[in-house]
Each structure stands twice: as structure tokens, then as C-alpha cells.
Amino acid sequence: MTAPGVAHPLVGRAAELDRLDAAMDEVRVAGPRVVLCSGAVGVGKTALLRLFADRAAQHGATVMWPRAFGRPGAPPYWIWQQVAGPNRLFGSPPLSADRAAIAERIADQLRSVSAGQPAVLVLDDLDRVDDSSLLTTLPRVLRALGRSHLLVCCAYASDAPHTSEWSAMRHVLKAAAATEEMLLTGLMAEDVRRLLISSGLAAPGPDLVDQVVAITAGNPLFIVELARHLTRGGPDRPEVPLPRTLGDLVRYRLDALPESARRVLGAASILGERFRVGDLARALGLDAAVCFEAVDEAVRVGLVAPVSAAEAEFRHALFREIVESRLRTSERIGLHRHVAEALEAAGRPSGDELGVLAYHWAAAAAGAPRPRRARGHAGRRTRRCELAPTRTPNGSTWSRSITPAICRSSTRPASV
């Protein structure tokens, strides 16, 4: 499974890689362990774990990096479905939806994978997970691992608002004897210089390096994006101004886009970190070619990256959040309604899309000018979710007792 995020050369993390290698050695001898990897947004947690996971795979370990849902309204147990598969979790015919039974089935899969050779499970961005079923199930799963050879790497941002579920879960994990904490901090000046060079700046002078250190506090994401900013302006042009924050840098790129592209990108931020261009076109009532052109513009300035011929994603979750924060409240509410209507018109309000649909209707109803009618829309969709038979992508029917949770968990407000 691949890891998302902004790819950049990893520098200055030799000590942390050694600690992860040592934890892997412990797993081989003493059984499962948990590493809590924390640090500021953009400090390189994903990049570090990606490199470690690649090295572990080269040494014969099985690496599991479950794919994030990429949109609000994730189905219950989405991450665990990527690990164990929906059939194993829910069964066909449906098995018990009791949380303890599901946790045992997840643990059974993990024990099976890590029985002979060590295995690594990476749970990235746990502080941003909007599926509480993952967080409430995780302690049960870890307690049921027995003597398996599994290393669980959990990454979270230390400088971002945390949900109450994750805050409670973090305390539980920290209290476990087999848990190790690892805090990533900013890079030192020499590592900043190396990262600037590897990002395209030829021989940055000490004054520029000192300035970048002062502005970025050694944050690798900010450093890489500053290097991109400088190289676009010309590496030998000192008059190119340096944005003082990463938010300023993203806003600078947004302002460089035509108004039509900014409008499309704003709608994309409502759809989620990963979005289908066809959904954008339907939500905005535009020709698909216009949306593709706007996405190409956003790719050009480094805000999004193509995923496939029909999909794209924001290059970092922070980029999406900044784009969404620039929307007026009325725009945001209207876009949620247009997205919900577009999803219904596309004929996909079933299976994994149920939570997404309910989320957008709830967000639209929260500020609609006629709240009673809006609540009625959301309520009808919720009742439809509860009563409609739902299926996983491979066609197996989910337990009816699980289905209401899709709607309940998807009405949480978006974090902006």
C-alpha cells in the first residue's frame, strides 16, 4: 500500500531511523510494539515512516499502509477494511457487528500476517481520522495481538487540534508498556541546506540558509515549498520575497490562479483531499473540460497532484484546509449542497458513498436559510441509509446493525 503526501528527500533523521530499526528488532524477539511518531504538521512524519517501511519491506517484512478514505464521511471501520478486508470483518453472510468480535477478527488477520515474518502497520494522521470506530477498536486489537511480530507505527500532528476520541486514545497507548514515543523536531541549519539543494537550489549561501531556518523553524515541508517558490522565481534572484508562513505561500499560489480555477479548487476542498473531476463538474454545473483545465492549473502551481486520469488530490492535507478556509460561509454551505445533489445525480448513494452523502447534506443543513426543509432533506437521507441494504465494493452485504453508524458518524462537523 502506498503512502500519500508530499515526497521530498529525507535528511536529518538518521537517529529516528535507528530507533525504528531498533523497535523492529524488539518485535522479532519480544512481540508486538507501538511507536507513536509525533511532530508539527509538515515536519516529515510520513516521509520518515515511508522510508522506514520501504527498508523493512526490503528485509522481508510485510508492510501494511491502509489507504485513507480521502473524503469526509468515511464508512465505519474503513481503515480496518483496508487491512483485513470487508469479508473478514463483516462476513458473507454477515457476522456479528459487536465491536469486540470485529476487533478479534482484525487481530486474527494481523496475527496471521505477522506469525512467521515481522510485519509493519502504519496508521498515519490518526489525529485527523473522522472514523471513531478505528480509535475505539485499536486498543482491543493491540491487546489481542499475543506474541505476534507486529510493529504498529502511529503518526499524528502534535500542533493541531485533537478530537476527544484521539486524545483519550493517545493516553491509553502511551500507558502501554510496549509503546515508545518519538517526537520529530525541526531540522538544523546544515540539514536545511542539504534539503534546499536536493529540492533544486544550487549552492544556497549561508545568509539564505539562515533566513530559511528562521522562517521555517526547520520544517521540511515548508523548506521544500520555499525552494519551489525560489526556483520558480529564479534561484539567483534575491529580490524574490520569501513568504513568512506556509499559509502565506499557499495563498500566494492561489492568488496566481485565475478566478475560474480558484472557484473549482474551492469546490475540490469541499469534496476532500482526493476528488474526482467529474464530481467537481457536476457540483459546479460546468463542462468537465473546464474543470480539468482548472485542475491542471492547480497542478502547475503545486497545490494538487494527479492521481489518475479522472482523479486528483491536494499535495498535503494542510493545502486543502487553507483553500477551504478562504471560502465564505455561504459559499461553503452552498457547495456542500451542490456536492450532495451531484452525488445523488451520479447514482452512487450506496455502499461507501452513503456516509459521504449524509455528511454533505448535514453540512448543508447546518446553515441552510430554510433549516426545517434542509433538516428534512438530511433526515430523509439518514433514514434511507438506515433502511437501505448496503454493499461493500466487492458486493458482500454489510450487517444492517452497522449501517446506521455510517450516517451517525458522518454528521460530525468538518474541522476547518
N, C-alpha and C positions, 0 to 999 in steps of 0.2 A: 504494500500500500504506500502511496506517495504522500509526502508531507507538503502542505501548501506554504505560502509565504514568499517574502522577497528573498531571492537567492543572492548571497554575497559570500566572498571568501571568508573563512573563519580564521581570525587572528586573535592572539592573546588569550586563548582558552586551553592551553596545554594542561594546566593544573586541574581544570574541571574535567577534561577528558580522562586524565589519570584517575580521578575519583570515580568516574563512571566505569572505567575498566576494572577498578578495584571492587566496585559493587557487583560487577558481573562475575568476578572470581568468587565472591562470597556466595552468590546464588548457586554456583556449581557445587559448593561444599556444604553450605548451611541451609539452603532452601530459599524461598521467595523473599524478596526485599522490595522496598518502595523508596524512590528518590523523588523528593519534592524540589523541583527546579523553579526558582522564582527570580524576579527582577523586573525592572521597568519595561514598559511597552517598547519594543524595538531593540532591547538590549542583546538579543541573539539567542534566546532560549530555543526556538525552533531550529535555528541553524546548528546549534550545538548538538541537539538531540538527533538531528538528521545525520550529521557526520558520525556520531556515535553509533546510530542504528546501522548505517552503511558498513562501518567497521565490524560490528557484531555479526552482521549477515555474512561478511566475507570470512568470518571464523566459524561459520556453520550454525549460527543461531537463527531461529525463526523470529522474524520481526513482524509485529502487528501494529500498524498505524491506522486506526479506523478513520475513515473519511468523515469530516464534519458535514452536517446537513446543508450548511451554507445559506440557509434561509430561516427566517423566524417561523415558529410553529412546528418544530421537529416532532416526529412521531415518538411516542414513549419507547424507551429502550433502543433508540436509533443507534447510538454508538455500540451498544452490545450486539445489535443485529449485525453490524459490520464485522464484529469479532467472531460471533458464534453462528450467525446465520439465522434468519427468521424461523425456519423449520425447526431447528434445535431449540429455540427459545419458546415458541408458541405451539409447535407441533401441528401435524395434519393427520387426523383430526385434532382440533385444539386441545392443548394440555391445560393444566391449572394455571391461572393467571396470578396465583398467590406470589407475592414478592419474594418470599423465602425460597419457593420452588424455582422461580426464574433465576435467582441468584445461584442456586445449586447447579442448574443446568449450565449457566455461564462458567462457573468454576470447574465443572466437569470438562468442558471444552478446553479451558486453559490448562488444566492438569494433563489432559491428553496431549496437547501440543508440546508441553514442556516436560514430559515424562522422561524422555531419553536425552535429548539435547536441550541446552538452555534456550530460553525464549525471552523476547523483549516486547512489552506492551507499552506504547506511548500514548498517553492521554493529554493532548495539547489544549491550551486555552480553557482549562477547567473553570476558571472564574467567569467565563463568558457563556458557558453551556446553559441553554434555556430549557433543558430537559431534566427536571428534578429526579426522574427515575434513575438516571445514571448515578447521581450523587448519593441518593439514598440506598442504592443497591451496592455501591462499591465496597463499603466495609464488610458486608456479608460475604461478598465474593472473595475478598482478601483473606478473611478468616477461614474460608473453606478450601484454600489452596493446598493445605497439607505440606508435604515435603517436595512439592514440585520445584522446578528450577526456572522460576519466572522472575524477571526484573520489571517492575512497573515504574515507569517514569512519568510523573505528573508535572505539567508545566502550567504556571499561572502568573499573571501580572501582579506585582506587589504594589503598584501605584495606581491601580484602577479600583473603582467601587466594586464591592463584592456582594453577591446575593447572600441572604441569610443562610440558605442551604449550603453554599460553598464555605462560608465562614465556619459553620458548625462542623462540616466535613473535614476541613483543614485541621481543626483542633483534634478531631478523632484520629486522623492519620498521623499527626505529629506525636501523639501519645503512644503510638505503637512502637515496640522495641526494635522492629526491623525497618524502621523508617529513618532516612537520612535527609537532611535539608541542605540545599545548595543554592546560595544567593549569588546571582551574576551582577556585577557592577560595571561601571563604565571602563573603557579601555584607557591605558596610559598613552602618553604622547608618542612613543615610538611605534606602538601598535596602531595608533591613529594614522601616522604617516604611512605605514605599510598598507593600511586599508585604503587610503586615498590613492596610492599608486596602483594597487590592484583594481581600483574602480575607474581608472582611466586618466588620473592626473599624473603627468610626468614630472618627477622630481619636485614635489612641493617644498617650498622653503620653510625654514623654522618659524617665520612670522605667520605664514598661513596656517601651519600646523597648530601653533599656539592659539590662533584665533578660532580654528575649528574646535579645538579642545574646550575652549572657554564657552563657545556657543552650544555645543552638543553634549557637554559633560561626558564625552567618550561613548555616546550611544551609537552603536554600529549602524542601525537603520538610518538615523539622521545623517551620519557621516557619508554613507553611500549615496543618499539622496542629495546631499550638498555637493558631492563630487559630480553627480549627474548634472546638477544645476550649473556648476562651474564649467564643465566641459561643453555644455550646450552654449554657454556664453563665450567660450574660448578660454582654454587653460592659461593663456598668457595675458589675460585682460584683468588686471587688478581692480578696474573700476566696476566690475560686475558685483552688485551688492549681495551680501550673504543674508538670507532670511534668518531671523533671530530665533524662530521656533520651527518645529516640524509642521505645525499647523499653518504658519505663515507660508512655508514652502509649498504645501498642498494648495493653499488658497491662491498663491501666485500662479500655479499651473492651471487652476480652474479659471482664473481671470484671463488666461491666454487663450481659452477656448471660445469659439463663437457661442452666442446666446443659445442657439438651437442645440448645440452639443451639451451645454450646461443643463438644459432642460431634460434631455434624455438621461444624462448621468444622474440627475436628481431623482428621476424615477427609478433608475437602477439601484440607487442606495436604499430605496424602499423595498425593492424585491429581495435584497440580501447581498451577502458577499459574493455569491455566484448567481448569475442570472442568465436567462435565455433571451436572446434578442427578439425573438418572436413575441414573447410576453410583453416586452417593452413596447413593441409596435402596437399590439392590441390595446394595452393600457392607455397609450397616448393618442390612439387613433391616427397613427402615422404609417406611411409606407415603410415596409421593412428595410428598403434600401436606404432611407433617410437615417434610420436607427443604426444600421451597420456603419454608415459613414461617420456618425457621431461617435460610435464606439471606437472606430479606427483613430479618430482624433484624440480620444482619451488614451488610447494605447500609445500614440505618438508622444504625448507629454508625460507618460509614465505613471498614469493613475490606475489603469486597468491592464490586464493581460488576457490574451485569447486562451480559451480552454479547448474549444473545438470550433468547427465551422459555424455552430449555432449558439455557442455559449462563451461567456467571458466572466472574469472575476476581478474584483478590486485587488491590487497587488498587496495590500495589507489591510487588516480589519480597521485600523485607525483611519486609513484613507476614506473608507466608506462612511465612518462615523462623522468625519469632518464635512464630507459632501452633504450628508443628511442634515447636519446641524445648520447649514446655510439655508435650508428650506423654511419658509414661513409656516406657521402652524396650520393655516388654511390650506396651503399647498400640500402639506404632509397628509392631512386628513383626506383631501380630495384624491391624492394619489393612492392611498390605501383603498378607497372605494373603487377607483378605476382598476386597480390591480385585481381586486376581488371579482369585479364584473368580468375582467378579461379572463381570469382563470375559469370562471363558470362558462364563459362563452367558448373556451377552448375544449370544453367537455372532459376536464380532468379532475373534477372534485371527488376523487375517491382515493383509497389507499393512502399513500404518503402525502397527497395533496390536501387531505381533509384538514389537518392541523394548520397548514398554510392559509387555506381559505378562511377558516374560523378566526385565525389571528388577524387577518386584514379586515374582515368585517367588524371584529371587535374594536380594532383601532379606528376604523372609520366611524363607528357608532359612538365612540367615546367623545367626539367633538362635533357630531353632526348638528346642523341647525335645527333639525326636527328629530330630537333624540328618541321620541317614542317610536316613530317609524323605523329609525335606524336600529333601535334595540330589537324591534320586531324582526328585521332582516337577520340580525346576528342570532336571535333566538331560534328562528326557523332553521338556520343553517346548523346550529348546535343540535337541535332535535333531530335533524336529518342525519347528523354524524352519529348520534346515539343509536338510531334505529337502522341505519343502512348497513348491510353486510359489507365489510371492507376486506380487501385482499392485499397481500404483500406483492411486491413487484414480480415475484415468480408464481403468483397465482394462488398460494395457500391462504385459506381463510383465517383471519385473526379471531381470537376469542372475543365474544360480544362484551365480556366484562372489561376488556382492555379498551374498547373503542371509545367510551365516554371520556377516558383520560386524555385522549387526543385533543378533544375540544377543551377540557378543563385546563390542561397545561398550556394551551396555546393562546389563552386570553390574557396572559401576563403582559403588562405594558412594555413597549420597547425601551431599551436604555439608550439615551441619546447623549 
